């Protein structure tokens, strides 16, 4: 019987191949100006994309039996989200740097959690490649996005360094997987194909389209599997749980404060990723101050 991870890998590969084969017929996926579709990307990421982060609610619910501890952890969680948002808008450059660094450490560990034999370092290599992969094919577009987010003209030499690092780490990752004796042959095959098809996708799709696809179709779904989401009912609950974030982002940040969608997407992702990664620390802190389970 196929595992959930394997089923997801097959699903991801089939959908990826479909996108690659049909992308040439959809010029909108390659257009430089994405203003006409940024709202839909915003909705997808803010609802479906962050659902695996919303799954922290399930973790909190399962981990604590006392109502006061559940409430306390939720409040601490939301406090960290608000502090993360504050950091972004006080210093967008620092916020973007924090987001990129967290993504490097988080993507690999989460996406490859099922491969216990992989070292944390090689998982970070995966995370680095996935975080910065669009730079390899669409340097100008990524630079324009980063410049817009930070209100700063980033030196192009930095992107050259990133491109060289990405190419080097791609070969390192493939060489490691191919020569590793700790990974089953079938896992090697799926992992390499998954890795390569994601790179191919990055060469076809403009950065924001590629990020939306990777973040939702691979990272978020893999994250839901990792935490043990059992049914569509659980998944629907997570979408509903993330709805307040979507509504807050749209009505407060976009409509009231007139913040552009790009800043909303990445500031919210940064804030939620901080809370997501600090959940174990948050839980221990709450238990320390409010008592045992």
Backbone torsions as a table, in degrees:
resi	resn	phi	psi	omega
1	UNK	NA	132.6	-178.5
2	UNK	-70.0	140.3	176.4
3	UNK	-76.2	164.7	179.0
4	UNK	-62.8	-36.7	178.2
5	UNK	-61.8	-45.2	-178.8
6	UNK	-64.8	-42.2	177.8
7	UNK	-60.1	-42.5	179.1
8	UNK	-65.2	-40.1	178.6
9	UNK	-61.4	-43.6	178.8
10	UNK	-63.4	-45.0	177.9
11	UNK	-58.5	-47.7	-178.2
12	UNK	-62.6	-42.6	-179.1
13	UNK	-66.4	-41.6	179.9
14	UNK	-64.6	-47.0	-179.9
15	UNK	-65.2	-39.7	179.2
16	UNK	-61.9	-44.9	178.1
17	UNK	-61.8	-39.5	178.1
18	UNK	-61.9	-44.9	179.9
19	UNK	-63.5	-43.9	179.7
20	UNK	-61.4	-45.7	-175.7
21	UNK	-71.0	-27.3	-176.8
22	UNK	-102.1	-11.5	-175.0
23	UNK	-62.2	-29.4	-179.7
24	UNK	-67.5	-18.8	179.0
25	UNK	-94.8	-2.1	-179.6
26	UNK	-123.6	88.0	-176.6
27	UNK	-62.2	-23.3	-179.2
28	UNK	-62.6	-26.0	179.3
29	UNK	-74.0	-13.7	-178.8
30	UNK	-115.3	0.9	-175.5
31	UNK	-70.5	148.5	-178.3
32	UNK	-75.2	-36.6	-178.9
33	UNK	-92.6	109.2	-177.0
34	UNK	-102.3	12.4	-176.2
35	UNK	-56.9	-33.0	-178.0
36	UNK	-71.1	-17.9	-177.6
37	UNK	-121.9	-0.3	-176.1
38	UNK	-62.3	-32.0	179.7
39	UNK	-64.0	-40.0	-179.6
40	UNK	-71.4	-36.7	174.9
41	UNK	-63.6	-39.2	177.0
42	UNK	-59.0	-47.3	-179.3
43	UNK	-64.7	-41.7	-179.2
44	UNK	-63.1	-47.7	-177.7
45	UNK	-69.0	-41.3	-176.8
46	UNK	-72.0	-20.8	179.9
47	UNK	-106.2	-71.9	-177.0
48	UNK	-68.4	-43.0	-174.8
49	UNK	-62.5	-43.9	-176.3
50	UNK	-88.3	6.5	-178.5
51	UNK	-62.2	-32.6	179.8
52	UNK	-70.6	-26.3	172.9
53	UNK	-72.9	-37.7	176.9
54	UNK	-64.3	-21.4	177.9
55	UNK	-64.3	-12.4	173.0
56	UNK	-58.0	-27.3	177.9
57	UNK	-62.5	-37.9	177.7
58	UNK	-67.1	-42.1	179.1
59	UNK	-60.6	-45.0	179.6
60	UNK	-63.2	-44.1	-178.6
61	UNK	-62.2	-40.3	-178.8
62	UNK	-75.2	-31.8	-172.9
63	UNK	-77.8	-28.0	-175.7
64	UNK	-120.2	138.2	179.1
65	UNK	-100.4	-26.2	-179.8
66	UNK	-84.8	134.1	-176.9
67	UNK	-60.4	-40.7	-176.9
68	UNK	-64.6	-33.1	178.5
69	UNK	-72.1	-39.2	176.7
70	UNK	-60.4	-46.9	-179.8
71	UNK	-62.8	-43.2	-178.4
72	UNK	-62.2	-43.5	179.6
73	UNK	-65.1	-42.8	177.7
74	UNK	-58.6	-44.4	-178.9
75	UNK	-65.2	-42.7	176.5
76	UNK	-62.8	-40.4	179.4
77	UNK	-59.0	-48.3	-179.6
78	UNK	-67.2	-34.1	177.7
79	UNK	-62.0	-42.2	178.4
80	UNK	-64.8	-38.1	177.0
81	UNK	-60.4	-46.0	-179.5
82	UNK	-65.0	-38.9	177.4
83	UNK	-65.6	-38.5	177.4
84	UNK	-63.2	-43.7	177.2
85	UNK	-62.6	-40.3	178.9
86	UNK	-62.4	-42.9	178.8
87	UNK	-59.3	-44.3	-178.0
88	UNK	-60.2	-47.2	-174.2
89	UNK	-79.6	-19.5	172.3
90	UNK	-75.3	-43.3	-179.8
91	UNK	-143.2	89.0	-179.5
92	UNK	-57.0	-35.3	-179.7
93	UNK	-63.5	-45.0	177.5
94	UNK	-65.4	-41.0	179.1
95	UNK	-60.3	-44.2	179.3
96	UNK	-65.5	-41.3	178.4
97	UNK	-61.4	-43.5	178.5
98	UNK	-62.0	-43.5	179.8
99	UNK	-60.8	-45.9	-178.9
100	UNK	-64.0	-43.9	-179.9
101	UNK	-64.6	-43.3	179.0
102	UNK	-64.8	-37.9	179.9
103	UNK	-64.1	-40.5	178.8
104	UNK	-58.6	-44.1	-178.6
105	UNK	-78.2	-31.1	-172.7
106	UNK	-86.7	-43.2	-174.4
107	UNK	-58.7	-49.3	-177.2
108	UNK	-64.9	-44.9	-178.6
109	UNK	-62.9	-39.2	-178.7
110	UNK	-77.7	-47.8	-177.0
111	UNK	-63.4	-34.6	-174.6
112	UNK	-110.7	23.6	-178.8
113	UNK	-59.6	-32.1	-176.8
114	UNK	-68.9	-17.1	179.9
115	UNK	-97.9	85.4	-176.9
116	UNK	-64.2	-25.1	-176.4
117	UNK	-76.3	-16.9	179.3
118	UNK	-74.3	137.0	177.2
119	UNK	-71.6	157.0	178.8
120	UNK	-62.3	-34.0	-179.1
121	UNK	-63.1	-43.4	-179.3
122	UNK	-70.3	-29.3	174.7
123	UNK	-67.8	-35.3	176.0
124	UNK	-67.3	-31.5	175.4
125	UNK	-61.8	-46.6	174.8
126	UNK	-56.6	-46.5	-178.8
127	UNK	-61.1	-40.2	178.8
128	UNK	-63.8	-46.2	-178.7
129	UNK	-63.0	-46.1	-178.0
130	UNK	-67.2	-33.5	-178.7
131	UNK	-69.2	-39.2	-171.6
132	UNK	-115.9	6.4	-174.5
133	UNK	-52.4	-42.1	-179.4
134	UNK	-57.9	-24.2	179.0
135	UNK	-59.4	-31.9	-176.2
136	UNK	-65.3	-32.7	-174.3
137	UNK	-112.7	-26.8	-176.9
138	UNK	-133.3	62.4	-175.7
139	UNK	-59.5	-45.4	-177.4
140	UNK	-63.1	-41.9	-179.2
141	UNK	-66.1	-42.7	179.0
142	UNK	-64.3	-41.6	178.9
143	UNK	-61.2	-41.9	-179.8
144	UNK	-64.4	-36.4	178.0
145	UNK	-67.6	-47.3	179.7
146	UNK	-62.4	-40.9	178.8
147	UNK	-63.0	-40.6	179.9
148	UNK	-66.5	-41.4	-178.1
149	UNK	-67.7	-36.7	-173.3
150	UNK	-100.1	-8.5	-174.3
151	UNK	56.5	41.0	-174.8
152	UNK	-147.5	141.7	178.5
153	UNK	-87.5	97.5	-175.5
154	UNK	-73.4	136.3	-178.6
155	UNK	-60.9	130.7	-177.7
156	UNK	-65.7	-22.6	179.0
157	UNK	-62.8	-30.4	178.7
158	UNK	-63.6	-37.0	-179.7
159	UNK	-72.3	-32.6	175.4
160	UNK	-63.6	-41.8	177.5
161	UNK	-62.3	-41.9	179.3
162	UNK	-63.3	-42.3	-179.9
163	UNK	-62.3	-44.5	178.9
164	UNK	-63.7	-40.2	179.4
165	UNK	-65.3	-40.4	-179.9
166	UNK	-63.4	-47.8	179.8
167	UNK	-59.7	-45.9	-180.0
168	UNK	-61.1	-45.1	-176.9
169	UNK	-72.3	-28.6	174.7
170	UNK	-61.6	-47.1	179.1
171	UNK	-66.5	-37.9	178.3
172	UNK	-62.1	-43.6	-178.7
173	UNK	-64.0	-47.7	-179.1
174	UNK	-63.5	-42.2	179.8
175	UNK	-63.2	-42.0	-179.9
176	UNK	-62.8	-47.1	-177.4
177	UNK	-65.3	-44.2	-178.1
178	UNK	-64.0	-33.6	-176.0
179	UNK	-97.6	-6.6	-177.1
180	UNK	-70.1	137.3	176.3
181	UNK	-98.3	-1.9	-176.6
182	UNK	-96.7	-2.8	-179.1
183	UNK	-111.1	131.6	178.4
184	UNK	-62.2	149.7	-176.8
185	UNK	-57.6	-44.9	-179.1
186	UNK	-64.9	-36.5	176.8
187	UNK	-67.2	-37.4	176.5
188	UNK	-59.9	-46.9	-177.3
189	UNK	-60.0	-50.0	-178.8
190	UNK	-66.0	-39.8	-178.3
191	UNK	-65.1	-44.4	-179.5
192	UNK	-66.3	-43.6	179.1
193	UNK	-63.6	-43.5	179.0
194	UNK	-60.1	-43.5	-179.8
195	UNK	-64.2	-47.3	-176.7
196	UNK	-69.7	-40.5	-179.2
197	UNK	-67.2	-30.4	176.9
198	UNK	-68.6	-37.7	176.4
199	UNK	-66.0	-43.3	178.3
200	UNK	-60.5	-42.9	177.6
201	UNK	-58.4	-40.6	-179.4
202	UNK	-64.6	-25.3	178.4
203	UNK	-82.0	-19.4	-178.7
204	UNK	-94.2	-40.5	-171.5
205	UNK	-99.2	142.2	173.6
206	UNK	-61.1	153.0	-170.7
207	UNK	-47.8	-46.8	-176.5
208	UNK	-71.0	-34.2	176.0
209	UNK	-67.5	-44.3	179.4
210	UNK	-62.4	-45.4	-179.0
211	UNK	-61.1	-43.4	179.4
212	UNK	-60.0	-43.6	-179.4
213	UNK	-66.1	-50.6	-179.4
214	UNK	-61.5	-47.1	-174.6
215	UNK	-63.5	-39.5	-177.3
216	UNK	-86.6	-49.4	-172.4
217	UNK	-77.4	-31.2	-179.3
218	UNK	-106.4	-63.1	-171.6
219	UNK	-64.4	-49.0	-176.0
220	UNK	-67.5	-45.8	179.0
221	UNK	-64.1	-39.6	177.7
222	UNK	-64.2	-37.7	177.9
223	UNK	-64.3	-39.2	178.6
224	UNK	-65.1	-38.4	177.2
225	UNK	-65.3	-41.3	-178.1
226	UNK	-60.1	-37.2	-177.2
227	UNK	-89.4	-4.0	173.2
228	UNK	88.8	32.6	173.5
229	UNK	-64.3	125.2	-167.9
230	UNK	-96.6	-26.1	-170.7
231	UNK	-150.7	170.6	175.1
232	UNK	-65.5	-26.3	177.5
233	UNK	-63.7	-44.3	176.5
234	UNK	-63.0	-42.6	-178.9
235	UNK	-64.0	-42.1	178.8
236	UNK	-63.1	-38.4	177.3
237	UNK	-61.3	-40.0	-179.5
238	UNK	-66.9	-38.3	176.7
239	UNK	-62.0	-42.8	178.3
240	UNK	-65.4	-38.0	-179.5
241	UNK	-65.1	-33.2	-179.8
242	UNK	-83.6	-9.3	-178.5
243	UNK	-57.5	-43.2	177.5
244	UNK	-57.8	-35.8	177.9
245	UNK	-64.3	-43.3	179.5
246	UNK	-63.7	-45.7	-179.6
247	UNK	-65.4	-42.2	177.5
248	UNK	-61.9	-43.6	-179.1
249	UNK	-63.5	-39.7	-176.5
250	UNK	-78.4	-54.2	-172.1
251	UNK	-78.1	-36.9	-177.4
252	UNK	-88.5	-56.0	-174.9
253	UNK	-73.3	-43.7	-175.9
254	UNK	-83.5	-55.7	-174.3
255	UNK	-74.7	-47.7	-175.2
256	UNK	-79.2	-46.7	-176.0
257	UNK	-94.3	-4.5	176.9
258	UNK	56.9	40.1	177.1
259	UNK	-88.8	135.8	-176.6
260	UNK	-68.8	157.8	-174.1
261	UNK	-61.4	-36.6	-179.4
262	UNK	-61.4	-45.8	178.6
263	UNK	-64.0	-37.1	179.0
264	UNK	-65.5	-48.6	-177.6
265	UNK	-56.0	-53.0	-172.1
266	UNK	-79.7	-28.0	175.4
267	UNK	-69.8	-41.5	178.1
268	UNK	-66.3	-42.4	177.8
269	UNK	-61.4	-42.1	178.9
270	UNK	-62.1	-47.0	-177.6
271	UNK	-65.0	-43.1	-179.8
272	UNK	-69.9	-34.5	178.8
273	UNK	-66.6	-38.6	176.2
274	UNK	-59.6	-49.5	-179.6
275	UNK	-63.2	-40.0	-179.2
276	UNK	-62.5	-45.0	-177.5
277	UNK	-75.7	-26.7	-178.6
278	UNK	-93.4	4.8	-177.9
279	UNK	-55.0	-44.5	178.5
280	UNK	-60.2	-40.0	178.9
281	UNK	-67.3	-42.4	178.2
282	UNK	-59.5	-44.3	-179.1
283	UNK	-62.4	-45.0	179.6
284	UNK	-64.0	-38.2	179.6
285	UNK	-64.7	-44.1	179.7
286	UNK	-63.7	-44.0	179.7
287	UNK	-61.7	-39.4	-178.8
288	UNK	-63.0	-40.8	-175.2
289	UNK	-90.5	-26.9	-173.9
290	UNK	-113.0	4.0	175.4
291	UNK	106.9	179.5	-177.9
292	UNK	-81.5	175.6	-178.2
293	UNK	-57.6	NA	NA
